[in-house]
């Protein structure tokens, strides 16, 4: 019988030989063998052979096949052979690249795979979710993703969102008792949790009954989201560009073919000309190079603590214009230490508690009892705010375990950042007490009495004024303040939200959470890079502003807003003021969505951090959702497009720089490929219009486009980022990569290379025949493009960039140079690539002609670009100085 929901807990535990202490190591081993890993099968993957066949769907391959056929028709067997070998090589390369890209994405996915907490051998441990087996006792807390199906054993107000199964977006309450005997729908099986659900509230211990494909979601695996990576906007627009370019080129080729035939050139020769033009023009390597550079970018970012889940995000990061960041743990260290407290109407230091005073003793006890964290044996586990309180107790030798055993927790309402309170109930000295801690502004409204050394009395206006004044004082110093209160309740009363009122105030405890050392510089870099940093926190406005000022987020003239004030604002109003607001305090996750939207309506690209269970919608709404790898819930990691493994704001800024660098490198690679192709096209058009012999055979262009050009293009893609990356404004995501300036430089550089290629061609024609001329023009074009690789490394001259700062570009040049030389001097290759032997003088001439365009381009950069960059740097340095001074 499989209906776990209708059986008793004991019966289900017996079925798996499990107990509330979890499985033993041997049981885990045997269950893992029996049930396998807890994984859902992914949709059928394409076989490598299919991927290989798909490579032939390309327009380029079609043109190459035509070229091969024409070569065969004119009896050029060697050329035909080369063309077909190239087609097959190209398909193999495409397949390898596809498989590699998939592997690299899979390894990134593995890095961001979820974990689960289970009890095994009586200990709570964290394991990768795919290692959970039936019989395991799974511990669920708000923010967890349920890893497998299971029967609830112990329940503390658990609420889960089962929308992936039932489509119902509202969270449902769960219970631990038996619900029904008969078969009922999943949504009604209230004592069960199902794989793929999200825990939105509360806690529970669950006995796992089904894993992997046996789970309910496994049964409907066809509904699973398609995990295939979609093309990034850049990839899609380049694909689109390539297609349009191909069509234009085909039309021009057809016209050239028509003109040639009209002139009386033999049809096959004319066809060869047209095909050569098409081969010269189509940037074959473009899409693979973009994918390679993006994939390498993600690997670099992963090594720098940012796991990017989608290639799209690498690109998007480069356009980020606003970073909305949580405060606690991201901008600050999340290492809390208690400083001052307020009790009995006076402020005391952490070491000044008097345990003989009942109120002070109760404040300390409450801070440890209404607390889920532990610092036993120096090992700190749990929320740092709560750990700080346990550490405070240690100063007075209060043993957390002893205290918690002595006054056992009877009932609880867990902390959540919307409510900003946590409550527990205990029997203390024969009294049933409800203990509550949380944000003062929430708690103070619910207080009726105050406990002082002289006893409990009604709270007065003066008391409230003093408490609020003290709170402000603490907050202005950047301290986080927690308020503590209690009330008497009925014996065994199970706590509900309605009980959180009519309290007796005990006191305040404040704690310091220093900013991370790197935050100040990261915020400063952000501002220099034209990016607006915004702090969004659940903490108090004054505390938030104090920290924001310290690290440079909040400046004179900026605004700070509280969640309540935000609620009163209309969307229009918010949109109007949004660029002035640097700090949002006491916000709940729903407010975050409005903030993101307001910025987006101003055409800003927003990166937003989040860690809590309710942050998922805001993370999805943001252009780049960023989850915290250490403190973040599984739900937030699932919704994010990037995960920080160090939870650090500075890592976001570093990722933006990386994103900008990747985009810049891709743009430079494209510039390199397209300017080289332009040179080829112009040379062919020139020869065709002047009725000269053909300057290149299709194999020449294939050799250049697929072999000697690919390596420098990848090397350019690997160019390291420099300081300049964060001195410019963010790029507009809507801007096309092919801006006017970009097209202009491609045309000018292409023309320059074409001119010297044609000079080589004419020299060949004058001193030899058409074959020599074509060999000279091919070699000059090939070598000039190899040299041109150095020009495309960046805006500045090679002297400024540093010759050795990109070793790949030197290797790429040398590899291309060796390949070209091999083709020119090895007799078999000479035959295959249709080149005539050259003498030393001719080779020397080629070297000189090929390097001239690069000398000219470098001279231009030296005179114009290097100077203008220095100007810009000086300007940005003086801006930096100004902002530091401010
Ligand atoms: P962030 O800056 O990352 O948004 P935060 O830690 O400042 O996060 P929350 O965790 O939502 O924000 O906390 C909001 C408020 O709730 C805090 O200012 C504090 O008053 C109160 N609070 C925080 N942690 C606890 C807790 N464990 N128990 C009770 N109250 C808490």
Boltz pocket constraint, residues with backbone or C-beta under 6 A from the ligand:
constraints:
  - pocket:
      binder: B
      contacts: [[A, 326], [A, 327], [A, 328], [A, 329], [A, 370], [A, 383], [A, 385], [A, 386], [A, 415], [A, 416], [A, 417], [A, 418], [A, 420], [A, 421], [A, 422], [A, 437], [A, 438], [A, 439], [A, 440], [A, 480], [A, 481], [A, 482], [A, 536], [A, 537], [A, 538], [A, 539], [A, 540], [A, 587]]
      max_distance: 6.0
